């Protein structure tokens, strides 16, 4: 996966999460995704970065939803 492909996939992750979590600000979702992506910047194997970013972002968003309910 090239760097451009990875960035395109990360943008698609943002779009999916905005659709999946309509009660969360799109700015917040984008911030979460970009923060997770930055944490993985030094990873050697890049093929699974978008998947890992999405999983971590969903976990953060789910935790946020649980906090706001409880």
C-alpha positions as CSV (number, residue, x, y, z in Angstrom):
1,X,0.0,0.0,0.0
2,X,1.4,3.4,-0.9
3,X,1.2,6.4,1.3
4,X,-1.5,7.9,-0.9
5,X,-3.6,4.7,-0.7
6,X,-3.2,4.7,3.1
7,X,-4.3,8.3,3.4
8,X,-7.3,7.6,1.1
9,X,-8.3,4.6,3.2
10,X,-8.0,6.7,6.4
11,X,-10.3,9.3,4.8
12,X,-12.8,6.5,4.1
13,X,-12.5,5.4,7.8
14,X,-13.5,8.9,8.8
15,X,-16.5,8.9,6.5
16,X,-17.7,5.5,7.8
17,X,-17.4,6.5,11.4
18,X,-19.2,9.8,10.8
19,X,-22.1,7.8,9.4
20,X,-21.9,5.2,12.2
21,X,-21.8,7.7,15.0
22,X,-24.1,10.6,14.0
23,X,-24.3,11.9,17.6
24,X,-20.5,12.6,17.7
25,X,-19.2,15.7,16.0
26,X,-17.5,15.0,12.7
27,X,-14.6,17.2,13.9
28,X,-14.2,15.0,17.0
29,X,-14.3,11.8,14.9
30,X,-11.7,13.2,12.5
31,X,-9.5,14.2,15.4
32,X,-9.7,10.7,17.0
33,X,-8.9,9.0,13.7
34,X,-6.0,11.3,12.9
35,X,-4.6,10.9,16.4
36,X,-4.7,7.1,16.2
37,X,-3.1,7.3,12.7
38,X,-0.3,9.4,14.1
39,X,0.4,6.9,16.8
40,X,1.0,4.3,14.2
41,X,3.2,6.5,12.0
42,X,6.4,4.5,12.9
43,X,4.9,1.1,12.1
44,X,6.9,-0.8,9.6
45,X,4.2,-2.9,8.0
46,X,1.7,-0.4,6.5
47,X,-0.9,-2.7,4.9
48,X,-3.2,-3.0,7.9
49,X,-2.8,0.6,9.2
50,X,-6.3,1.7,8.1
51,X,-7.9,-1.3,9.7
52,X,-6.0,-0.8,12.9
53,X,-6.9,2.9,12.9
54,X,-10.6,2.1,12.4
55,X,-10.6,-0.5,15.2
56,X,-8.9,1.8,17.7
57,X,-11.1,4.8,16.8
58,X,-14.3,2.7,17.2
59,X,-13.1,1.6,20.6
60,X,-12.5,5.2,21.6
61,X,-15.9,6.3,20.3
62,X,-17.6,3.4,22.0
63,X,-15.9,4.3,25.3
64,X,-17.0,7.9,24.8
65,X,-20.6,6.8,24.2
66,X,-20.5,4.7,27.4
67,X,-19.1,7.6,29.4
68,X,-21.8,10.0,28.2
69,X,-24.6,7.5,29.1
70,X,-23.3,6.6,32.5
